[in-house]
Amino acid sequence: MDALTLFGALAVGAMLLFYALEERSAWFVVAFAVACVASSAYGFLQGAWPFGVVELIWSAIALRRWQVRRSRTG
């Protein structure tokens, strides 16, 4: 396994973990967004630009969800 594949596996694994933990804290939503950015970087580096674009969109959605959640809890 090369370094890029390991990076991708860790990024996607982090996405899964943080998505599962989102109900525990709004900060896990931010962590999910960061993991999406890492997955996006992996996609672009791997040459799978559609994957990279979709992961960037998921990151923006997650940050918006975090913003809404934070405004509800004041």
C-alpha positions as CSV (number, residue, x, y, z in Angstrom):
1,M,0.0,0.0,0.0
2,D,1.5,3.3,-1.0
3,A,1.3,6.6,1.0
4,L,-1.5,8.1,-1.1
5,T,-3.7,5.0,-0.7
6,L,-3.1,5.0,3.1
7,F,-3.9,8.7,3.3
8,G,-7.2,8.1,1.4
9,A,-8.1,5.2,3.6
10,L,-7.5,7.2,6.7
11,A,-9.4,10.2,5.4
12,V,-12.5,8.1,4.5
13,G,-12.2,6.2,7.7
14,A,-12.2,9.5,9.6
15,M,-15.3,10.6,7.7
16,L,-17.1,7.4,8.8
17,L,-16.1,7.7,12.4
18,F,-16.9,11.4,12.7
19,Y,-20.2,11.0,11.0
20,A,-21.2,8.3,13.5
21,L,-20.2,10.6,16.4
22,E,-22.0,13.7,15.1
23,E,-24.9,13.4,17.7
24,R,-22.4,13.6,20.6
25,S,-21.1,17.1,19.8
26,A,-21.3,19.8,17.1
27,W,-17.5,19.6,17.0
28,F,-17.7,16.2,15.4
29,V,-19.6,17.9,12.5
30,V,-16.6,20.1,12.0
31,A,-14.3,17.1,12.2
32,F,-16.4,15.4,9.6
33,A,-16.1,18.5,7.4
34,V,-12.3,18.5,7.8
35,A,-12.2,14.8,6.9
36,C,-14.3,15.5,3.8
37,V,-11.6,18.1,2.8
38,A,-8.9,15.5,3.3
39,S,-10.9,13.0,1.2
40,S,-11.3,15.6,-1.5
41,A,-7.6,16.2,-1.5
42,Y,-7.1,12.4,-1.9
43,G,-9.5,12.4,-4.8
44,F,-7.8,15.2,-6.6
45,L,-4.3,13.7,-6.0
46,Q,-5.5,10.3,-7.1
47,G,-6.9,11.8,-10.3
48,A,-10.5,11.2,-9.5
49,W,-11.6,14.8,-9.7
50,P,-15.4,14.0,-9.5
51,F,-14.8,12.4,-6.1
52,G,-12.8,15.4,-5.1
53,V,-15.5,17.8,-6.1
54,V,-18.3,15.8,-4.3
55,E,-16.2,15.7,-1.1
56,L,-15.7,19.5,-1.2
57,I,-19.5,19.9,-1.5
58,W,-20.0,17.5,1.4
59,S,-17.6,19.6,3.4
60,A,-19.6,22.8,2.7
61,I,-22.8,21.0,3.6
62,A,-21.3,19.8,6.9
63,L,-20.0,23.3,7.8
64,R,-23.5,24.7,7.1
65,R,-25.0,22.0,9.4
66,W,-22.5,22.9,12.1
67,Q,-23.4,26.6,11.7
68,V,-27.1,25.9,12.0
69,R,-26.6,23.6,15.0
70,R,-24.5,26.1,16.8
71,S,-27.0,28.9,16.3
72,R,-29.8,26.7,17.8
73,T,-27.7,25.9,20.9
74,G,-26.7,29.6,21.3
